[in-house]
Amino acid sequence: MKIEAAGDQLKRKLLSIDDSTLPRLVLHALIAAAVAFLVIDFRNLMIANAELPVFDPAAPDSMPILPPVLTDGEPDNAPSEITTSVELLKQPITFELQPGGILLARGAIDYGAAGRFQKEIEARGEYVKTVSLESPGGAVGDALAMSKLIREKKIGTKVVKGALCASSCPIVLAGGITRNADDGAVIGVHQVFNGSKEKLSPERAMSDAQRTTADVTRHLDEMGIKPGLWIHAMETPPDRLYYLKPEEMKEFALVTGPAKATAAAMKTK
């Protein structure tokens, strides 16, 4: 009897809904269902990507995610030969002052790299005119900090022929007051990802990725880089690379060429 009474009550409520209210209820139900499916899809994606390698500086045997050119990945090979040793690229980034005020930054951008870079710049004073990059990328937060310091100190950046600058490395490149890439330099981008060994919920992982994406987008805009660069990055999975063509580097203002820096590039943050 109670079930029948409840059924009659539900029936009366449904019949009392006017024609203008019913479409809104249907729409809300469809939106709720769509959100549920998105959460399920994202959970499945997180599970599928759970075995991606991560770089953990606290674990000596751990290595950063390297671009496909240094692995057995499916994408096309790099557009030019990379002459830097793979083993050197796997090591935490080091800084070496070379003739002509060039500071060679070579290796993976590990957690804490920005602090070491700052100490190096403070120690070298005005000797450093250009940072030459050879890196497969790594920690985005450290890359952002390095890029901001480079702009603050009005230092140039470059990638020479045969060198690799991938993943978060182009963020560092973007900080240069002048930015150059030689013919034969290899520059590639992909999506940000959480390299922490901490177990995160899909919702937390998505939130962190969105926040990091916002930070990088804002920084690149402040550095005078056009949004097309980051669009290519966000379209490319984290275990793949989108290799930038020379004309795209110019189109996105990632390189300034030998000419004087533009007004946008002269900003200091």
C-alpha positions in Angstrom: 0.0 0.0 0.0 2.8 2.4 0.8 4.4 1.8 -2.6 1.1 2.4 -4.3 0.7 5.6 -2.3 4.2 6.8 -3.2 3.5 6.0 -6.8 0.3 8.0 -6.8 2.1 11.0 -5.2 4.9 10.9 -7.8 2.3 10.7 -10.6 0.4 13.8 -9.2 3.7 15.8 -9.0 4.6 14.9 -12.6 1.1 15.9 -13.8 1.4 19.2 -11.9 4.5 20.2 -13.8 3.7 22.8 -16.5 5.0 22.7 -20.0 7.7 25.4 -19.4 9.2 23.6 -16.4 9.5 20.1 -17.9 12.1 21.0 -20.6 14.3 22.6 -18.0 14.2 19.5 -15.8 15.1 17.4 -18.9 18.0 19.7 -19.7 19.3 19.6 -16.2 19.1 15.8 -16.2 21.0 15.7 -19.5 23.7 18.0 -18.2 24.1 15.9 -15.0 24.4 12.7 -17.1 27.1 14.4 -19.4 29.1 15.5 -16.4 28.9 11.9 -15.0 30.2 10.5 -18.2 33.1 13.0 -18.3 34.1 12.0 -14.8 34.0 8.4 -15.8 36.0 9.0 -19.0 38.6 11.0 -17.1 38.9 8.3 -14.4 39.5 5.7 -17.2 42.1 8.0 -18.8 43.9 8.4 -15.5 44.0 4.6 -15.1 45.2 4.1 -18.7 48.1 6.6 -18.1 49.0 5.3 -14.7 52.1 3.5 -15.9 53.7 6.6 -17.5 57.2 7.1 -16.1 57.8 10.0 -13.8 60.9 11.9 -12.7 61.4 11.8 -9.0 64.6 13.6 -7.9 64.5 11.7 -4.6 64.9 8.4 -6.5 68.4 8.1 -8.1 67.2 5.5 -10.6 64.2 7.5 -11.7 64.3 9.5 -15.0 62.2 12.2 -16.6 59.8 11.5 -19.4 61.9 11.9 -22.5 60.5 13.0 -25.8 59.8 10.3 -28.4 63.0 11.1 -30.3 64.9 9.6 -27.3 62.5 6.7 -26.8 60.8 4.1 -28.8 57.6 6.2 -29.2 55.4 6.1 -32.3 55.6 9.7 -33.5 57.8 10.8 -36.3 61.5 11.4 -35.5 62.8 14.9 -34.7 63.1 17.1 -37.8 66.9 17.4 -37.2 69.6 15.2 -35.6 70.1 15.7 -31.9 73.8 15.7 -31.2 73.6 15.9 -27.4 74.2 12.7 -25.6 71.0 11.0 -24.4 72.7 10.2 -21.1 73.5 13.9 -20.6 69.9 14.9 -21.3 68.7 12.4 -18.7 70.8 13.9 -15.9 69.5 16.8 -13.7 70.2 20.1 -15.4 73.7 21.7 -14.9 75.0 25.2 -15.7 78.4 25.9 -17.3 79.7 29.4 -18.2 81.2 29.5 -21.6 83.1 32.2 -23.5 81.1 35.1 -24.8 78.8 35.3 -21.8 77.0 32.1 -22.7 75.6 30.0 -19.9 75.0 26.4 -21.1 72.0 24.8 -19.3 72.0 21.1 -20.1 69.9 18.3 -18.7 66.4 17.6 -17.3 64.7 20.3 -15.4 64.4 18.6 -12.0 62.7 19.8 -8.9 64.9 22.4 -7.4 66.6 23.4 -10.7 65.3 27.0 -10.4 67.0 27.5 -7.1 70.3 26.3 -8.5 69.9 28.4 -11.6 69.2 31.5 -9.4 72.4 30.9 -7.4 74.4 30.5 -10.6 73.0 33.8 -12.0 73.7 35.6 -8.7 77.3 34.3 -8.7 78.0 35.2 -12.3 76.6 38.6 -12.1 76.6 40.5 -15.4 78.8 37.9 -17.1 75.8 36.0 -18.4 74.3 37.4 -21.6 72.6 34.4 -23.0 71.4 31.1 -21.7 71.9 28.2 -24.2 69.3 25.5 -23.7 69.7 21.7 -24.2 67.0 20.0 -22.2 64.1 17.5 -22.6 62.1 19.5 -20.0 60.8 18.5 -16.7 59.3 20.3 -13.7 57.0 23.1 -15.0 57.2 25.1 -11.8 61.0 25.3 -12.0 60.8 26.1 -15.7 58.5 29.0 -15.0 60.7 30.4 -12.3 63.8 30.1 -14.5 62.0 31.9 -17.3 60.9 34.7 -15.1 64.4 35.2 -13.7 65.8 35.3 -17.2 63.4 38.1 -18.2 64.0 40.0 -14.9 67.7 40.0 -15.6 67.2 40.9 -19.3 69.1 37.8 -20.5 68.8 36.3 -24.0 68.0 32.6 -24.7 68.9 30.3 -27.6 68.9 26.7 -28.8 71.8 25.8 -31.1 72.0 23.4 -34.0 71.7 19.8 -32.8 70.3 20.8 -29.4 67.0 19.7 -28.0 64.6 22.0 -26.1 61.3 20.1 -25.4 58.4 19.8 -23.0 58.8 22.6 -20.4 62.1 23.8 -21.9 60.4 26.2 -24.4 58.9 27.9 -21.3 62.4 28.8 -20.3 63.3 29.8 -23.8 60.3 32.2 -23.8 61.8 34.2 -21.0 64.7 35.5 -23.1 64.8 39.2 -23.9 66.0 37.9 -27.3 65.2 34.4 -28.4 67.0 32.5 -31.1 66.9 29.0 -32.6 69.6 27.9 -35.0 68.8 25.9 -38.1 68.8 22.3 -36.9 67.6 23.2 -33.4 64.9 20.8 -32.2 62.0 22.4 -30.2 59.0 20.4 -29.2 55.9 20.8 -26.9 53.3 18.7 -25.3 50.6 18.7 -22.5 51.5 19.3 -18.9 51.2 16.3 -16.5 51.6 15.6 -12.9 54.9 13.9 -12.3 54.5 13.4 -8.6 54.4 10.0 -7.1 51.6 11.1 -4.8 48.4 9.3 -5.5 45.9 12.0 -6.6 42.2 11.6 -7.3 41.1 12.3 -10.9 39.4 15.5 -9.8 42.5 16.7 -8.0 44.7 15.8 -11.0 42.5 17.6 -13.4 42.4 20.7 -11.1 46.2 20.7 -10.8 46.6 20.4 -14.6 44.1 23.2 -15.2 45.9 25.5 -12.7 49.3 24.8 -14.2 47.9 25.4 -17.7 46.6 28.7 -16.6 49.9 29.7 -15.1 51.8 28.8 -18.2 49.3 30.5 -20.5 49.5 33.7 -18.5 53.3 33.6 -18.4 53.7 33.0 -22.2 51.3 35.9 -22.8 53.4 38.2 -20.6 56.5 37.1 -22.4 54.9 38.1 -25.8 54.4 34.5 -27.0 51.3 34.0 -29.2 48.7 31.5 -28.1 49.1 29.1 -31.0 52.2 27.7 -29.4 50.3 26.5 -26.3 47.4 25.2 -28.4 49.8 22.8 -30.1 51.1 21.8 -26.7 47.6 21.1 -25.3 46.7 19.0 -28.3 49.7 16.7 -27.9 49.6 13.8 -25.3 52.4 14.0 -22.6 54.2 11.0 -24.0 54.4 12.6 -27.5 55.9 15.8 -28.9 54.8 18.4 -31.4 57.9 19.5 -33.2 57.8 23.2 -34.1 58.7 24.2 -37.6 61.0 27.3 -38.1 58.1 29.3 -39.5 55.9 28.4 -36.5 58.5 29.6 -34.1 58.5 33.0 -35.8 54.7 33.0 -36.2 54.2 32.3 -32.4 57.0 34.8 -31.6 58.9 32.1 -29.8 62.0 33.3 -31.6 62.9 37.0 -32.1 65.8 36.4 -34.5 68.9 38.5 -34.5 67.0 41.7 -34.6 66.4 43.8 -31.5 63.8 42.5 -29.1 60.2 43.6 -29.6 58.4 45.9 -27.2 56.6 42.8 -25.8 59.8 41.0 -25.2 61.2 44.0 -23.3 58.6 43.5 -20.5 60.1 42.6 -17.2 58.0 40.7 -14.7 
